[in-house]
């Protein structure tokens, strides 16, 4: 039977995503009612700048006092799309204290304080849903939390930041340099005026922490994620990648150790073979490759950012939480029963592509090869080119602990025949 009394929703934040959420709630009101089993009513919108014109939103709903909105006593669900740590954290906690379930798109907060927020939701018997925090419109969090709950996920590798993928794709397809590609991304609205969070990997690292916690049923915080940005990736790196039949992507890689006793979480640029499904992900799209024991390899692909795609994920969570409210139930909360430690990057087994500037004289290759051998790293392939007393040496290694590879690079820098290390890139996806 359809309930006539509406579920009341407080919208915290009304920027690009929030305004799309409000628009969809209004234009699809009848469909949402049928899907949920009760109407959902936008009861208030908390903003910082009340004078800004917000098309399609009743000005009477606008308030600058988000706390008062949550304490009104009639709110059932809060949608938090403010972003950042504060005041979002305090507002979500306030919502739980007043019996309000929460839908959030706040990756930074969840990566930093997800455990505490889940505990607060559980304490009050409420929901915390956050599909939109990881990959925009792509259904990923719920499939991993629910559809794959009976399986064992061993590895997750993905492109989870659209800005960096757009930049790297342009560098690959047009031969543009990093700054030129970044300027284009900024002009098209893919990059912020300050792109640091994207290009230095902070955004991807927050998403990696959230996904690792879900995948491995353990607590992984942002500080646990190894992070490298992609600002040093050059046209020469792409030329080397093409010679290997590869391209370069900024990847989030989450792995369960072979013995099952630990996990790793990392974000960094990497060369991947053109045959890998992630290599064909273009423009500002996201894609995540999940490897599970029973299900095998699964690929999730789609737009990872933007107002409408992110709002789609928010509304999906809204429907799920609203249904739970009507059933007087809650969905899955945090699952951290494994309590697996997060291993440091040095323990991760990887391959390296290393480009060296060396003296063009006999014995250089033997000296370099000896250095690799002394650190327990075997060489897969070597390519050498020389001219006028200078040469470049490109070495691709077999898999070895990252600490051993890093130690090798430091030792190479000390050789009198090595003029410099032109570039270092990990190789993944084989």
C-alpha positions as CSV (number, residue, x, y, z in Angstrom):
1,X,0.0,0.0,0.0
2,X,1.3,3.5,-0.9
3,X,2.0,5.7,2.0
4,X,0.7,9.2,1.5
5,X,2.7,11.1,4.2
6,X,6.0,12.1,2.5
7,X,9.4,11.3,3.6
8,X,11.1,14.7,4.2
9,X,14.6,15.3,2.8
10,X,17.1,18.0,3.9
11,X,19.6,18.9,1.2
12,X,22.9,20.1,2.6
13,X,24.7,22.0,-0.2
14,X,23.3,23.2,-3.5
15,X,26.2,23.5,-5.9
16,X,26.7,21.6,-9.1
17,X,25.6,18.3,-7.6
18,X,23.1,19.5,-5.1
19,X,21.2,21.6,-7.7
20,X,20.9,18.5,-10.0
21,X,19.7,16.4,-7.0
22,X,17.0,19.0,-6.4
23,X,16.0,19.2,-10.1
24,X,15.7,15.4,-10.4
25,X,13.7,15.1,-7.2
26,X,11.3,17.7,-8.6
27,X,11.0,16.5,-12.2
28,X,10.9,12.8,-11.3
29,X,8.7,13.1,-8.2
30,X,6.0,10.8,-9.4
31,X,8.4,8.1,-10.5
32,X,10.3,8.3,-7.2
33,X,7.0,8.0,-5.3
34,X,6.1,4.8,-7.2
35,X,9.6,3.3,-6.8
36,X,9.9,4.1,-3.1
37,X,6.3,3.5,-2.0
38,X,5.9,7.0,-0.6
39,X,6.5,10.6,-1.7
40,X,9.8,12.2,-1.0
41,X,9.6,15.9,-0.3
42,X,12.5,18.4,-0.4
43,X,11.9,20.1,3.0
44,X,14.9,22.4,3.2
45,X,18.1,23.4,1.4
46,X,21.1,24.6,3.4
47,X,23.5,26.9,1.5
48,X,26.2,29.4,2.3
49,X,25.0,32.1,-0.1
50,X,21.3,32.5,0.1
51,X,21.1,35.4,-2.4
52,X,22.2,33.2,-5.3
53,X,19.4,32.4,-7.7
54,X,18.7,28.7,-7.8
55,X,16.4,27.9,-10.6
56,X,13.6,25.5,-9.8
57,X,14.0,25.7,-6.0
58,X,11.4,27.4,-3.9
59,X,13.3,30.3,-2.2
60,X,11.3,29.5,1.0
61,X,13.3,26.2,1.3
62,X,16.6,28.0,1.4
63,X,18.4,28.4,4.7
64,X,21.9,29.2,5.9
65,X,21.4,27.3,9.2
66,X,22.0,23.6,8.3
67,X,22.0,22.6,12.0
68,X,18.6,24.1,12.7
69,X,17.3,22.4,9.6
70,X,18.4,19.0,10.9
71,X,17.0,19.7,14.4
72,X,13.5,20.6,13.1
73,X,12.2,17.2,14.1
74,X,10.5,16.3,10.9
75,X,13.5,15.4,8.6
76,X,13.8,11.7,7.6
77,X,16.9,11.8,5.3
78,X,19.8,14.2,4.8
79,X,21.7,14.4,1.6
80,X,25.2,15.8,2.2
81,X,26.9,17.3,-0.9
82,X,28.9,20.0,0.8
83,X,32.3,18.2,0.6
84,X,35.3,18.7,2.8
85,X,35.7,17.7,6.4
86,X,33.9,20.5,8.3
87,X,31.1,21.4,8.7
88,X,30.1,18.2,6.9
89,X,31.3,15.9,9.6
90,X,29.5,17.8,12.4
91,X,26.3,18.0,10.3
92,X,26.3,14.2,9.5
93,X,26.8,13.5,13.2
94,X,24.0,15.9,14.1
95,X,21.7,14.1,11.6
96,X,22.3,10.8,13.2
97,X,21.7,12.2,16.7
98,X,18.3,13.3,15.5
99,X,17.2,10.1,13.8
100,X,18.1,11.1,10.3
101,X,19.7,8.7,7.8
102,X,22.4,10.1,5.6
103,X,23.3,10.0,1.9
104,X,26.7,11.5,1.2
105,X,29.0,12.1,-1.7
106,X,31.9,13.2,0.5
107,X,34.9,11.0,-0.4
108,X,37.4,13.0,1.7
109,X,35.4,12.7,4.9
110,X,34.6,9.1,4.4
111,X,38.3,8.2,3.7
112,X,39.4,10.0,6.8
113,X,36.6,9.3,9.3
114,X,34.4,6.6,7.7
115,X,34.8,4.3,10.7
116,X,33.5,6.8,13.2
117,X,30.6,7.8,10.9
118,X,29.6,4.2,10.4
119,X,29.8,3.6,14.2
120,X,27.5,6.6,14.7
121,X,25.0,5.4,12.1
122,X,25.0,1.9,13.7
123,X,24.6,3.3,17.2
124,X,21.4,5.1,16.2
125,X,20.1,2.4,13.9
126,X,20.4,4.5,10.7
127,X,21.8,4.3,7.2
128,X,24.9,5.8,5.8
129,X,25.0,5.5,2.0
130,X,27.7,6.9,-0.3
131,X,27.6,5.5,-3.8
132,X,28.4,9.0,-5.2
133,X,31.6,9.3,-3.2
134,X,33.7,7.0,-5.4
135,X,33.0,7.0,-9.2
136,X,30.1,9.3,-10.0
137,X,27.3,7.5,-11.8
138,X,29.0,4.2,-11.9
139,X,27.3,1.6,-9.6
140,X,30.3,0.3,-7.7
141,X,29.9,0.7,-3.9
142,X,26.6,-1.1,-3.7
143,X,27.7,-4.0,-6.0
144,X,30.8,-4.5,-3.9
145,X,29.0,-4.1,-0.6
146,X,26.0,-6.3,-1.5
147,X,26.2,-8.2,-4.9
148,X,29.7,-9.4,-4.1
149,X,29.2,-9.8,-0.4
150,X,29.3,-13.6,-0.7
151,X,32.5,-13.6,-2.8
152,X,36.2,-12.9,-2.0
153,X,37.6,-9.9,-3.7
154,X,41.4,-10.2,-4.3
155,X,42.2,-7.1,-6.4
156,X,40.7,-3.8,-7.5
157,X,42.4,-1.7,-10.1
158,X,40.8,1.3,-11.7
159,X,40.8,4.8,-13.1
160,X,38.8,6.8,-10.5
161,X,39.6,10.4,-11.4
162,X,38.3,11.9,-14.7
163,X,40.5,14.9,-14.7
164,X,43.7,13.0,-14.7
165,X,42.4,10.5,-17.3
166,X,41.5,13.3,-19.6
167,X,44.9,14.8,-19.3
168,X,46.8,11.6,-19.8
169,X,44.5,10.6,-22.7
170,X,45.2,13.9,-24.5
171,X,48.9,13.4,-24.0
172,X,48.7,10.0,-25.4
173,X,46.4,10.7,-28.4
174,X,47.7,14.1,-29.5
175,X,51.3,14.2,-28.2
176,X,50.5,17.2,-26.0
177,X,52.7,18.0,-23.0
178,X,51.3,17.9,-19.5
179,X,50.7,21.6,-19.2
180,X,49.0,21.9,-22.6
181,X,46.7,19.0,-21.7
182,X,46.0,20.5,-18.3
183,X,45.1,23.8,-19.9
184,X,42.6,22.1,-22.2
185,X,41.1,20.2,-19.3
186,X,40.7,23.5,-17.4
187,X,39.1,25.3,-20.4
188,X,36.6,22.4,-20.7
189,X,35.7,22.5,-17.0
190,X,37.2,19.1,-16.3
191,X,40.0,20.6,-14.0
192,X,39.5,23.0,-11.1
193,X,41.4,26.3,-11.0
194,X,43.6,24.6,-8.5
195,X,43.9,21.0,-9.8
196,X,46.2,19.8,-7.0
197,X,43.8,17.3,-5.5
198,X,43.4,15.6,-8.9
199,X,46.8,15.7,-10.5
200,X,48.7,14.9,-7.3
201,X,46.4,11.9,-6.6
202,X,44.7,13.0,-3.4
203,X,41.2,12.6,-4.9
204,X,42.0,9.1,-6.2
205,X,43.7,8.1,-2.9
206,X,40.5,9.0,-0.9
207,X,38.4,6.9,-3.3
208,X,41.0,4.1,-3.0
209,X,40.7,4.1,0.8
210,X,36.9,3.7,0.6
211,X,37.1,0.9,-2.0
212,X,39.8,-1.0,-0.1
213,X,37.8,-1.0,3.1
214,X,34.7,-2.4,1.2
215,X,36.7,-4.9,-0.9
216,X,38.7,-6.4,2.0
217,X,36.4,-5.9,4.9
218,X,39.0,-4.0,6.8
219,X,39.6,-0.3,7.8
220,X,41.8,1.6,5.4
221,X,42.3,5.3,5.9
222,X,43.5,7.9,3.5
223,X,46.9,7.9,5.3
224,X,47.3,4.2,4.6
225,X,47.2,4.8,0.8
226,X,50.5,5.2,-1.0
227,X,50.2,8.2,-3.4
228,X,52.1,9.6,-6.3
229,X,50.8,12.3,-8.7
230,X,51.1,12.4,-12.4
231,X,52.6,15.9,-13.0
232,X,56.0,14.4,-13.9
233,X,54.6,12.2,-16.7
234,X,56.1,13.4,-20.0
235,X,55.8,12.9,-23.7
236,X,58.9,10.8,-23.6
237,X,57.2,8.5,-21.1
238,X,54.4,8.0,-23.6
239,X,56.8,7.4,-26.4
240,X,58.5,4.7,-24.3
241,X,55.1,3.2,-23.4
242,X,54.1,3.0,-27.0
243,X,57.3,1.1,-27.9
244,X,56.2,-1.4,-25.3
245,X,52.6,-1.6,-26.6
246,X,51.4,0.3,-23.5
247,X,49.7,3.5,-22.5
248,X,49.9,5.4,-19.2
249,X,47.0,5.8,-16.7
250,X,46.8,7.1,-13.1
251,X,45.6,4.0,-11.3
252,X,44.2,3.1,-7.9
253,X,45.4,-0.4,-7.1
254,X,44.1,-2.4,-4.1
255,X,45.4,-5.9,-3.5
256,X,45.0,-8.7,-1.0
257,X,48.4,-10.3,-0.2
258,X,48.9,-13.8,-1.6
259,X,48.9,-15.3,1.9
260,X,45.7,-13.3,2.7
261,X,47.3,-11.8,5.8
262,X,47.5,-8.1,4.7
263,X,46.4,-5.7,2.0
264,X,47.9,-2.8,0.1
265,X,46.4,0.4,-1.3
266,X,48.2,2.7,-3.8
267,X,47.7,5.4,-6.3
268,X,50.3,6.2,-9.0
269,X,50.9,6.5,-12.7
270,X,51.6,3.2,-14.4
271,X,52.1,1.7,-17.9
272,X,49.5,-0.8,-18.8
273,X,49.3,-3.0,-22.0
274,X,47.0,-1.7,-24.7
275,X,45.2,-5.1,-24.5
276,X,44.0,-4.4,-20.9
277,X,40.4,-3.1,-20.7
278,X,41.5,0.0,-18.8
279,X,43.8,1.1,-21.6
280,X,40.8,2.0,-23.8
281,X,39.1,4.3,-21.2
282,X,39.2,7.7,-22.8
283,X,38.5,11.3,-22.0
284,X,37.2,12.0,-18.5
285,X,35.6,8.5,-18.0
286,X,36.3,6.3,-15.0
287,X,36.5,2.5,-15.0
288,X,37.2,0.0,-12.2
289,X,38.4,-3.6,-12.8
290,X,37.4,-6.0,-9.9
291,X,38.9,-9.4,-9.6
292,X,36.9,-11.8,-7.3
293,X,37.5,-15.4,-6.5
294,X,34.2,-16.8,-7.8
295,X,32.9,-14.1,-10.0
296,X,36.2,-13.6,-11.9
297,X,37.0,-10.3,-13.5
298,X,34.3,-7.6,-13.6
299,X,34.5,-4.2,-15.3
300,X,32.6,-1.1,-14.1
301,X,32.7,1.8,-16.6
302,X,31.0,5.2,-17.0
303,X,31.2,8.9,-16.3
304,X,32.9,9.4,-12.9
305,X,32.1,13.0,-12.2
306,X,29.8,15.9,-13.1
307,X,26.5,17.2,-11.7
308,X,24.0,14.9,-13.4
309,X,26.0,11.7,-13.2
310,X,26.9,12.2,-9.5
311,X,23.3,13.2,-8.8
312,X,22.2,9.9,-10.3
313,X,24.2,8.0,-7.8
314,X,22.9,10.2,-4.9
315,X,19.3,9.6,-6.0
316,X,19.9,5.9,-6.2
317,X,21.0,6.0,-2.6
318,X,18.0,8.1,-1.7
319,X,15.6,5.5,-3.0
320,X,17.4,2.7,-1.2
321,X,17.5,4.6,2.1
322,X,13.9,5.7,1.8
323,X,12.8,2.1,1.2
324,X,14.7,1.1,4.3
325,X,12.9,3.9,6.3
326,X,9.5,2.6,5.2
327,X,10.5,-1.0,6.1
328,X,11.9,0.2,9.5
329,X,15.2,-1.5,8.5
330,X,18.7,-0.5,7.6
331,X,21.0,-1.5,4.8
332,X,24.6,-2.9,5.2
333,X,26.9,-0.9,7.4
334,X,30.7,-1.1,7.8
335,X,32.2,-4.6,7.4
336,X,35.7,-4.5,9.0
337,X,35.8,-7.9,10.6
338,X,39.0,-9.1,8.9
339,X,41.1,-6.3,10.6
340,X,43.9,-6.9,8.1
341,X,46.9,-4.6,8.3
342,X,47.9,-2.4,5.4
343,X,51.4,-3.2,4.2
344,X,53.8,-0.4,3.2
345,X,54.5,0.3,-0.4
346,X,58.0,-1.2,-0.1
347,X,56.4,-4.7,0.3
348,X,54.4,-4.4,-2.9
349,X,55.7,-6.6,-5.8
350,X,55.8,-4.5,-9.0
351,X,57.7,-4.1,-12.3
352,X,59.6,-0.9,-13.2
353,X,60.3,0.8,-16.5
354,X,63.5,2.9,-15.9
355,X,65.0,5.3,-18.4
356,X,68.7,6.2,-17.6
357,X,71.0,8.8,-19.2
358,X,74.4,7.1,-19.3
359,X,77.8,7.6,-20.8
360,X,78.2,6.0,-24.2
361,X,81.2,3.8,-23.6
362,X,81.9,0.1,-23.1
363,X,81.0,-1.6,-19.8
364,X,78.1,0.7,-18.9
365,X,75.4,-2.0,-19.5
366,X,77.4,-4.5,-17.5
367,X,77.7,-2.1,-14.6
368,X,74.0,-1.3,-14.6
369,X,73.1,-5.0,-14.8
370,X,75.4,-5.8,-11.9
371,X,73.7,-3.1,-9.8
372,X,70.3,-4.7,-10.5
373,X,71.6,-8.1,-9.6
374,X,73.1,-6.9,-6.3
375,X,69.7,-5.7,-5.2
376,X,68.0,-9.0,-6.2
377,X,66.1,-7.5,-9.2
378,X,66.2,-9.3,-12.5
379,X,66.0,-7.5,-15.8
380,X,63.3,-8.4,-18.4
381,X,64.4,-6.3,-21.3
382,X,67.1,-3.6,-22.1
383,X,67.2,-1.1,-24.9
384,X,70.2,1.2,-25.5
385,X,70.7,4.1,-27.8
386,X,73.9,6.2,-28.1
387,X,75.3,9.3,-29.8
388,X,78.2,11.7,-29.3
389,X,79.3,10.3,-26.0
390,X,75.9,10.2,-24.5
391,X,73.3,7.4,-24.4
392,X,69.9,6.4,-23.1
393,X,69.3,3.1,-21.5
394,X,65.8,1.8,-20.9
395,X,65.4,-1.1,-18.5
396,X,62.2,-3.1,-17.8
397,X,62.4,-5.3,-14.8
398,X,60.7,-8.5,-13.7
399,X,58.5,-8.3,-10.7
400,X,60.2,-7.6,-7.4
401,X,59.5,-5.9,-4.1
402,X,59.1,-2.1,-4.5
403,X,61.7,-1.5,-1.8
404,X,64.3,-3.5,-3.8
405,X,63.5,-1.6,-7.0
406,X,63.7,1.8,-5.1
407,X,67.1,0.7,-3.7
408,X,68.3,-0.2,-7.1
409,X,67.4,3.2,-8.5
410,X,69.2,5.0,-5.7
411,X,72.3,2.8,-6.3
412,X,72.1,3.6,-10.0
413,X,72.2,7.3,-9.3
414,X,75.6,6.9,-7.6
415,X,77.3,5.2,-10.6
416,X,79.7,7.5,-12.3
417,X,78.5,6.3,-15.7
418,X,74.9,7.2,-15.0
419,X,74.3,10.9,-15.8
420,X,70.8,10.8,-14.5
421,X,67.5,8.9,-14.1
422,X,65.2,10.4,-16.8
423,X,62.1,8.6,-15.7
424,X,60.7,5.8,-13.5
425,X,57.3,4.2,-14.2
426,X,55.7,1.1,-12.7
427,X,54.2,-1.4,-15.1
428,X,50.9,-3.0,-14.3
429,X,47.9,-4.9,-15.7
430,X,49.6,-8.1,-17.0
